[in-house]
Amino acid sequence: MLVPDPKVVRKLLTRYASLRIAQAEREREATARELEDVSYTLCVMMGSTDIHDAVAKADALLVEGGRTPVVPTDPDGDSGLRLAV
């Protein structure tokens, strides 16, 4: 499965939120169209048909992407990996 670029997802989420706020403050046809486009793009990128589900998946992707993987080591500092000689 392809994973969307977190930078692109973050940009889309930011644009989605900005458009929602703009539309709530003053309804405009152009804003509504752009909001629809951004919503569609988020849904496609996150593999969802519902914008609320797409936003939740996008948030989860960004949270996961912010975590650094932990490599277990033993007390002697050996990572358990063998060197190829």
Buried (B, 14 or more C-beta within 10 A) or exposed (E): EEEBEBEEBBEBBEBBEBBBEBBEEEEEEEBEEBBEEBBEBBBEBBEBEEBEBBBEBBEEBBEEEEEEEEEEEEEEEEEEEEEEE
